[in-house]
């Protein structure tokens, strides 16, 4: 077992865990698109970034493939981390605005606009399908080809693979196969239909002060007095 500090709390974690696994074990929600239980970590989508270290030496790292260390100090929802995640969601939405998964993330993080050129691609190159096909299905029927802006997922030599069993596992893990409710040609880049407020506690603190969903209830629902009617019409104890 190793000891590390997560959001100011000293915790004990297993030696073989990553920071992401340690944080999720303690109930801290960290978004990720390219991570999936049972597959090797990719660190491609970058959404799982956390801040490690203190002061000027603090830096952002991908938590899915960063191993735990004794004495490691981790901040999972600092202002710097939140800004980075929102920027990443904007970039991903610019590439694939039709994805329901991305739209849900945008709503959860309070992303209301995209400042980048929209491409309307059908893949965010997270690599989940490639790793699923290779590691779980044992087929290796698809893989990455090209580099930079020409990078894509394709069968070898762009020819339909004979080892593909059409099992659908690649589509099962794909974060962009499920379309948003407005269909493949939505009127706006950001849906906003399920919009949630961003963490209001960042206005006064450098870190998010809780990690519960739905975020913002501490702001939208004012504390009620003892036995005063709540917004649901039921008696609610003070502080409940």
N, C-alpha and C positions, 0 to 999 in steps of 0.2 A: 504494500500500500504506500501511496505517496500523499503528501500534504500540499495543497495549493489553495490559494485564496481566490474565490469567485465572488465578485461584486461585494467585496469587503468581508466575506464570511470564510473562515478557514474550513476546508473540507478535506475528507479523505477519499482518494480515488484509486482505482485499480491501476497497476503498473502499465498494463497494455492498452489502456483507454486513450482515445484522442480527446482533445478539449471539448469537441462537440458531444461526444458520448458522455463525458463527465457532466456537462451542463444539462443535458437532457435527463440524465439520471436524477439530478436534483430539481427537475421540473421547470427548468428555464428554457423557454421556447426560442430557438435560433432558426431562422428560415434557411432553407437550402433547396436547390433544385437538382443538383447533380449527385447528391448523396442518397443512398438507399441501403437499408439493412440487407446484409447478405452479399453486397458487392464491394469491391475495393473502392476506397475514397478517390475522388477525381480532383477536387479542388479547382474545378473549371468555372463554375458559375460565380464563385466568389461571394455569394450572398451570406455565407456562414462566417463572415469576417468578425473577429473580436479584437479587442485591444489588449495587448500584454505589456507588462513592464510599468514603470512609473516615470513621471516627469517627462523630460525632454527625450528620454530613451524609449518611451512607449512607442509601439508600432502596431500596425494592423497585420493580422495573419489569418489564413483560412483555418478555421477550427476543425474541419473534418479530417485533415491530414497532419495536424500538428500534435505531436505526442505530449502527454502530461509530464510535468517535471516537478520535482520537489522545490517548494518555495516560489513557484510561478504565480504571478499576480495577473488575474484576468478580469476584464470589464466587458460584459456582453452587450450592454445597452447604453454606452456612453454617447455623448452628443456627436463625437467623431464617427463612431460606428454607425449611428442612425443615418447620418449624412451620406456615408459611403454606401449603405444598403439602398437608400432611396435613389441615389445616382445609378446604381447597378440595375435597379428595377426599371428606371427610365430607359436605360440603354437596351435592356431586354425587350421592353414593350415596343421600342422603335423598330426592333427587328421582327417581332411577332406579336402584334396587337390583338390578334384573333384568339389568343390562348386564354382560356378561362382561369387557369392556374396563375398566370401572370396578372390578370385583372384582379383576382382575389388578393394577391400579394400587394398590388398597388393600392387597393382599397384599405387593406389592413395597415399599411404604412403611411397612408395619407398622401400618396402621390396623385396629384390632380392634373398634371400636364406633362407632356414629353417635349423636351427642347431640342430633340435631335431629328434628323431626317428619317422618315418612316420608310421601311423597305418592304414590309409585308412578306417576310420569308415564312417558311413552314418548319424551320428548325433553328434552335438556339445553340446547337453544337455542345450540349451538356455532356454527351458521351454515355448517357445511361443505357441507351439501346445497344451500343457497341459492347459495353461491359456485360450487360445481361446476356447477350447472344454468346459471348465468349466464355464467361465464368459460370453461368447457371445452365445454359442450354448446350454448351460444348460444341457449338457449330462454327463460330467465327465466320458467319455468312456475310457480315457487314463490317465496315471499318472506316477510318478516316482517310481521306485522300486530299491532296493539295495543302497549301499553306496560306496563312493570312486571310485575306478576303476571299480567296478561292477555296478555302477549306470546306469540306462537305462530308456527309455520311453516304457511303455507297457500297455496293457489292464489289468484290475484286474485279478490276478492269472494266467496271461499269456493266458487267454482264450478270444476268440473273444467276445466283449461286445454286449449284445442284445440291448443296448440303442444307439449304434452307428448308425447314419443315413446315413453314407457314404456321408456327405455333402462336404467333401474336404477342409473344412476351415483350418484344421491342415496343409495341404500341401500348402495352399495359403500363410500362414505366415512363413512357414519354410524357413530359409535362405540357406539351403543346398540342397533343392530339385531340384533347377535349376543347371544343370551341365555346367561346363566350355566348351568352344567351342571345345576343344581337346578331348572331350568324357570322358567316365568313366575310361579309362586307359591311361592317359596322359604320355608323355615321361619325363617330369620334374615336380618336386613338385611345383615350382613357374612358372606360365605361362610366365609373362613378356611381353605378346603381346601388352598390353595396358599400358605399363610402363610410369609413369609420374615421373618427378624429385621431390625429396623431398624438403621441404622448404629451399631455399638457404639462407634466412635471418637468420637462426639459426647459421650460421657460424660466425656471428658478433654480434648477440643479444641473450639474454636468452629467448626471446619470438618470436613467429612468428609475423611478422609486418602487415600482412593483412590476410583476411579469404576468399579470392575469389578463385573460380575455373576458369580455371585450374591453379594450383599453379606452379610457375616457369616462367610464362610469363615475369615477371619483369627481369628475368635473360636472357631468350632466345631472347627476342625482345628488342634491344637497343633503347633508346630514339631517336626520329628523329627530325630533325630541321624543322622549319616552312616551310610548303608546300613542304617538301621533300617526295619523293615517299616512301610509306611504303612497308612492305613485301607482302601486298596484291595488290600492283600496283595502289593504290589510294592515292590521296593527303591526308595527315594527319597533323593536327595542332600539334604544339609542346606541349608535355605533354598529348596529347589525346590518 
